[in-house]
């Protein structure tokens, strides 16, 4: 999804920093690039478009764009294997790639079923599974026009989202653990007033900025859409193959949604 890709690119240069000013300029740093968050999200879109095995598309996209960087150590081993198996991850890697499911599913039960199928191939730990469900459902609820407070309530079985980013930012620590990062990314999107606001909030938290902004961006896109100038800048980073996957997915699953 373009919102996910935008967040990944914008956040790519700030990863590992403790925090970063909300008003950073420019939005797209000259050294910004897409990372594993983009590749994995495209693999999910591709699997949906082809009605293919998510394990196979994730594996093939990851190996094709191996040099992109940003891969977690356990995921690198998964990519290197000829017959990759789930490895019990409780990280945020499944949550960052799952947004497309929120556009395709037509009911809560279908979203959950699809989310689990696209997650269990790697992140089959209960926390990894839960985080992906929460993000996919947040996108689904947002695209259907649900108010932010109602989305918080609807996701309460997964996370306590009753907090403000301003209240937690001072003590926020860099982490790739789903339980400690995905709720914050979701709240960045839910308390935002614009798409760009969500991205900036997620980056200003510091830490795993590209993944946080990717998650927030996917939900914020469903809430607000993406300004034309930001969308244009994002798409300029992509290869022809990536663009074809994005354009086809939007034609089939977003424009008509």
N, C-alpha and C positions, 0 to 999 in steps of 0.2 A: 504494500500500500504506500502511496506517495507520502502520507503523513509519517509513517514509520521511517521511510527512507530519509525524509527531511530531518527528522530528529537524530537519526544515526549520523548523517553527514555533519550537521551543525555541532553535535556533541563530540565528534571524533577527536578534536584537537584539545579538548579540556579534560579528558579522562585522567584520573589519578590525582587531580588537584583537589585540595581540601574543599574549597568553595570558589565560586567565580561570580563577579558582579552581575546582577540581573541585566544591567544595561550594556553588556559587552557589545562592541561594534568591530567589524560588520557582523551581521548575522552569520554569513558564510565566510569563515576565515580563509585566507588564501591557501592555507595548508590543509583545509578540510577535505575529507574523502569518505567514500562509503566503506563500511567494514563488514564483518561477519553478520551483523544484524540485518543488513540489506540483503546479503546473499541468501540467508536462511529464510527471510520473508518471501523472496522471489521463488525459492524452492517450494514453499507452501502454495503460493499462487499457481505455480506450474503443475503441481500435483492435482490441484482442484480442476484446472483447465483440461488436463489430460485424463482425469479420473484414474490417476496412476498411484502407485505405492508411494506414500510420503517418505518412507525410508529410502527408496531408490532415488527420488528427486533430490532429497536433502543431501544424500551421499554424492550424487553426480555434480550438483551445483557446487558443493563445498570443494570437491576435488578439482573442478575446472577453475575455480577462483581461489585456489589454495594460497596464492601469493598476496591475497587481499589483507591478510593479517587480522589480529583481534580474536583469534580462536582460543577458547579455553583449552587447557591441557588435556582434559578427559575427552573433549570433543575432537581434538586432534587425533587421539588414539582411535576414536570411533571412525573418523574419516580415513585413517590409514588402514583400517581393517577391510578385508575383502568381504567378510560377512559380519557387518556391524550389529552389535546387540545392545539393548538398553543397559545403562550403567548407573542407574539409581541416583541421578543428579537431582539435587534440590536447589539448583541455581536458577537464575532468572532468564536463562537462554530460551526456554520454551515460550515464556510469556512474551518475549520480544518478537517472536516470529509468527504469532498466532492471529494477528488482527484480521487477516483475510477471512478467517472462519466466521468472524462476526458479521461479515457482509453476505455470506452465502447461506448460513443457517436461517431457517424460517420459524423456529420455535426455540424455547429455552432447552428443551430436551434434545433437539437436534444439534444445537450449539455445543452442549456438553458432550454428546457422543462424538462429534467431529473433533472437538478440542482434545479429548482423550486419545483419539486415534492418531492425531498429529503430534501428540506429546509423548506418549508411552514408548515411542521408538528410541528415545534417549532419556528423557527426564521422568522416569517411572517411579520416582519417589513421591509420596503423597503431597509434599509441599510443592514439588515441581508441577504436578498435575493440577493442584488447586490454583496455582498462580496463573496458569494458562487459561483455565476455565474463567477465572475472574476477569481477565483482560478481554477475552473473546466475548463474554457477556456484556462487559462495559461498552464495547463497540456496538454490539447488537442493540442494546437499550438506547444508546445515544443516537444511532441512525434512525430509530423509530420515534425519536423526539422526546424521550423521557427526560424530565428535569434532573439536574445534577444531584439534588438532595434525594430524589427518589432512586437514583442509581446507587447512591451510597447505601441506602436502606436495602435495596434489592441484593447488594453484594455483601451484606452484613454476615451472611453465613460463611463467607470466605475470609473476610478481613474486617477489623474495626477501622473504618475510614473516617471516624468522627474526630478529625484533627485538622489543623491548618498548617501549611508548609512553613509559615513564619514562626510557628511555635516549636518546630522540630529542627529547623535548619542549623541552629548553632551547635547542636549535639550530633548532627548526622555524620555517620562514619562511612567511608567507602566500603561497599560490600557487593558481592555478586550473588549473595544468598537471596532466594526469592522472597522468603518471609520478611526480610529486612529491607527490601528495596522496591518490590513490586507495588505494595500499598502506597508508597510515597509517589511513585510515578503515576498511579491512578489518580491520586488526589491532585497532583499538578494539573492534570487534564480537567478534573471536575470543578476545581475552584477557579480555573482560568476564565477569562472574559473574551479571549480571542484565540485563534490557533497559535499565533506567535507567542502570546503570553504563556501558553502551556509549555512550549519548547523552552522558553527562557527560564521558567520556574524549574524545570527539570534539570537544565544545565547548571543553574545557580546553586543547586544542592551540592554540587561537587561529586567526586567519586566516580561511579560507573556512568558517566554522563551520556555516552552514546546510547547505551541500552535504556537508561531512564527516559531520555528524550524520545527514543524510538517508541517505547510503550505509550508515553504521554501523547506523542504525535499521532499515533494510530487512533486513539480515542478522541483526541481533539479534532481530527479530520471529520469524524462522524458527527461531532457536535456542531462544528462551525464551517466545515469546508476548508479549503486552502486558498489564500490569496493568489491571484494569477502570477504575480511576480515571484513569489516564493516557489510556486510549483514549477515555473519555467526554469528557475535557477537549479532546483533539485534535479529535474530531468536532464539537464545539461551534463551531469556527472555520469550518466548511465551509458552503457554500451548498447549497440543496436539490438542484441539479443535481449538484454534487460528491458529496453523500451518496448519491444514487441510483446513481451510477457505482461508488462504493466498495462499497455494499451488494450490488449485482448481481454485481460481480466476486467478492466473497467467497462469495456463495451458489454460484457456478458453479465456482470454482477453488481456494478455500481451505478451506472447511468440509469438502468432500468429499476433500481432498487426503490 
